[in-house]
Amino acid sequence: MTLSAVEVNQLKQAPAVEGVLPVVLARWSSRSFADRDISPADLRKVFEAARWAASAYNEQPWRFLVGTRNSSTHKKIFSTLIGFNQGWAAAAPVLILGVASSKFSHNGSPNAYALYDLGAASAELCLQAASLGLTTHSMAGYDQDAARQVFEIPDSFVLGAVIALGYQGEPAALAHQELITMETTPRTRKPLNEFVLSAWGEPANLA
């Protein structure tokens, strides 16, 4: 029997860690979206959170192409997704394509950290969404060339991920058992000693 959305949300919660913001532990990437639109006020809040992300030289290189359900922007973003992602993302009421300027506006020199800064803004967007009871899912699986073409994105911009945004839906609404299995599988993460280092290959002492 497939778990309910409430049961899956409980299953996906990370173990409590004292002092870590609860929203960080609660955020996870759903593929099932409810047939419910996001209010303009809440949509504005998630982008306000992205707006205040840190960036090199305060460049704020990010741009977000935002498509709400049935809009031409939503259809264009959806058209660029690979088939697997199209199999579930059609239900998301909002699709977002993040891009970033690869050049600094003050002198035109290359900004090697543009994608890093876009990632930081996107992370704040996703955390703000989680705090509002929304769910997000970031996707690398789309055709960047097609996206650049349909939106006429200048060559000076680099493309990041596509983010699906909405309210969590019931796992049983997903079209295939593979998707249901992915939706209902507990999250896992590497232990800190695998990626927090004091020297290459040596775990940092965080005791």
C-alpha positions as CSV (number, residue, x, y, z in Angstrom):
1,M,0.0,0.0,0.0
2,T,1.4,3.4,-1.0
3,L,2.2,5.8,1.8
4,S,0.2,9.0,2.1
5,A,1.7,12.5,1.5
6,V,1.7,13.1,5.2
7,E,3.4,9.8,5.9
8,V,6.0,10.5,3.2
9,N,6.7,14.0,4.6
10,Q,7.3,12.5,8.0
11,L,9.6,9.8,6.5
12,K,11.6,12.4,4.7
13,Q,12.5,14.5,7.7
14,A,16.1,14.5,8.6
15,P,17.1,13.4,12.1
16,A,17.0,16.3,14.6
17,V,20.4,17.9,15.1
18,E,20.6,20.4,18.0
19,G,21.1,23.9,16.8
20,V,20.4,23.2,13.1
21,L,17.6,25.2,11.7
22,P,14.5,23.0,11.5
23,V,13.7,24.2,8.0
24,V,17.0,22.8,6.8
25,L,16.1,19.4,8.2
26,A,12.6,19.5,6.8
27,R,13.3,20.5,3.2
28,W,13.2,17.7,0.7
29,S,12.6,17.2,-3.0
30,S,9.2,16.0,-3.9
31,R,8.2,14.8,-7.3
32,S,4.4,14.7,-6.6
33,F,2.6,18.0,-6.7
34,A,-0.9,18.8,-5.5
35,D,-3.4,20.5,-7.9
36,R,-3.1,23.7,-6.0
37,D,-1.7,27.0,-7.1
38,I,0.7,29.2,-5.1
39,S,-0.5,32.6,-4.1
40,P,1.3,35.6,-5.6
41,A,2.2,36.7,-2.1
42,D,4.0,33.4,-1.3
43,L,5.7,33.4,-4.7
44,R,7.0,36.8,-4.0
45,K,8.4,35.7,-0.6
46,V,10.5,32.9,-2.1
47,F,12.1,35.3,-4.5
48,E,12.6,37.9,-1.8
49,A,14.6,35.2,0.1
50,A,16.7,34.6,-3.1
51,R,17.2,38.3,-3.5
52,W,19.1,38.6,-0.2
53,A,21.6,35.8,-0.9
54,A,25.3,36.7,-0.8
55,S,27.2,37.1,-4.0
56,A,30.7,38.2,-5.2
57,Y,31.0,42.0,-5.2
58,N,27.2,42.0,-4.5
59,E,26.8,41.4,-8.2
60,Q,23.6,39.4,-7.7
61,P,24.2,37.7,-11.1
62,W,21.1,35.5,-11.0
63,R,18.0,35.8,-13.1
64,F,14.9,33.6,-12.7
65,L,12.5,32.8,-15.5
66,V,9.3,32.0,-13.7
67,G,6.4,30.1,-15.3
68,T,3.1,29.6,-13.5
69,R,0.6,27.0,-14.6
70,N,-0.7,27.3,-18.1
71,S,1.5,30.3,-18.9
72,S,3.7,30.4,-22.0
73,T,6.8,30.5,-19.7
74,H,5.7,27.3,-17.9
75,K,5.2,25.6,-21.2
76,K,8.5,26.7,-22.6
77,I,10.4,25.5,-19.5
78,F,8.5,22.2,-19.5
79,S,9.3,21.6,-23.2
80,T,13.0,21.6,-22.4
81,L,12.8,18.9,-19.8
82,I,14.0,15.4,-20.5
83,G,11.2,12.8,-20.8
84,F,11.7,11.4,-17.3
85,N,11.3,14.8,-15.7
86,Q,8.3,15.6,-17.9
87,G,6.7,12.5,-16.5
88,W,6.1,14.2,-13.2
89,A,6.9,17.9,-13.5
90,A,3.8,18.8,-15.5
91,A,1.8,18.8,-12.3
92,A,4.1,21.5,-10.7
93,P,2.2,24.8,-10.6
94,V,5.4,26.8,-11.0
95,L,8.6,26.0,-13.0
96,I,11.7,28.2,-12.6
97,L,14.8,28.3,-14.7
98,G,17.8,29.9,-13.0
99,V,20.5,31.6,-15.1
100,A,23.4,33.8,-14.1
101,S,25.5,36.5,-15.8
102,S,29.0,35.3,-16.4
103,K,30.4,38.8,-16.4
104,F,30.6,41.5,-13.8
105,S,28.5,44.5,-14.6
106,H,31.0,47.1,-13.3
107,N,33.8,46.1,-15.6
108,G,32.8,43.3,-17.9
109,S,35.4,40.9,-16.5
110,P,34.6,37.2,-16.1
111,N,32.7,36.2,-13.0
112,A,33.9,32.7,-12.2
113,Y,31.6,32.4,-9.2
114,A,28.3,33.3,-11.0
115,L,26.9,29.7,-10.8
116,Y,28.0,29.5,-7.2
117,D,26.0,32.6,-6.4
118,L,23.0,31.4,-8.4
119,G,23.2,28.2,-6.3
120,A,23.2,30.2,-3.1
121,A,20.2,32.2,-4.2
122,S,18.4,29.1,-5.3
123,A,19.1,27.4,-1.9
124,E,17.6,30.3,-0.1
125,L,14.6,30.2,-2.4
126,C,14.1,26.5,-1.6
127,L,14.5,27.0,2.1
128,Q,12.0,29.9,2.1
129,A,9.6,27.7,0.1
130,A,9.9,24.9,2.7
131,S,9.2,27.4,5.5
132,L,5.9,28.3,3.8
133,G,4.8,24.7,3.5
134,L,5.8,24.4,-0.1
135,T,8.1,21.8,-1.8
136,T,10.7,22.2,-4.5
137,H,12.7,19.9,-6.7
138,S,15.7,21.0,-8.6
139,M,16.5,19.4,-12.0
140,A,19.6,19.1,-14.0
141,G,17.7,17.0,-16.6
142,Y,16.8,19.5,-19.3
143,D,18.1,20.6,-22.6
144,Q,20.2,23.8,-22.0
145,D,20.5,24.6,-25.7
146,A,16.8,24.4,-26.2
147,A,16.2,26.5,-23.1
148,R,18.6,29.1,-24.4
149,Q,16.9,29.2,-27.8
150,V,13.3,29.4,-26.6
151,F,14.1,32.2,-24.2
152,E,16.7,33.9,-26.3
153,I,19.1,33.9,-23.4
154,P,22.3,35.8,-24.2
155,D,25.6,33.8,-24.5
156,S,27.0,35.8,-21.6
157,F,24.6,34.0,-19.3
158,V,25.2,30.5,-17.9
159,L,22.3,28.2,-17.1
160,G,21.7,26.6,-13.7
161,A,18.9,24.2,-12.7
162,V,15.2,24.1,-13.3
163,I,13.2,24.2,-10.1
164,A,9.7,22.8,-9.7
165,L,7.7,24.5,-7.0
166,G,4.4,23.7,-5.4
167,Y,2.5,21.9,-2.7
168,Q,3.4,18.3,-2.0
169,G,1.0,15.8,-3.6
170,E,0.0,12.2,-3.0
171,P,2.7,9.7,-4.0
172,A,0.0,7.5,-5.6
173,A,-0.7,10.3,-8.1
174,L,2.7,9.7,-9.8
175,A,2.5,7.8,-13.1
176,H,5.0,5.0,-12.5
177,Q,6.0,2.7,-9.7
178,E,9.6,3.9,-10.2
179,L,8.6,7.4,-9.3
180,I,6.5,6.2,-6.4
181,T,9.4,4.2,-5.0
182,M,11.7,7.2,-5.3
183,E,9.1,9.4,-3.6
184,T,8.7,7.1,-0.6
185,T,12.3,6.1,0.0
186,P,14.0,7.7,3.1
187,R,16.6,10.3,2.4
188,T,20.3,9.5,3.1
189,R,23.4,11.7,3.4
190,K,27.1,11.2,3.6
191,P,28.6,11.5,7.1
192,L,30.5,14.7,7.9
193,N,33.8,12.9,8.0
194,E,33.6,12.2,4.2
195,F,33.4,15.9,3.2
196,V,34.6,18.1,6.1
197,L,38.4,17.9,5.9
198,S,41.4,19.4,7.6
199,A,43.7,18.2,4.8
200,W,43.0,16.3,1.6
201,G,41.6,12.9,2.7
202,E,41.8,13.7,6.4
203,P,38.5,14.3,8.2
204,A,38.4,17.5,10.3
205,N,38.1,17.1,14.1
206,L,34.7,18.6,14.9
207,A,34.5,17.2,18.4
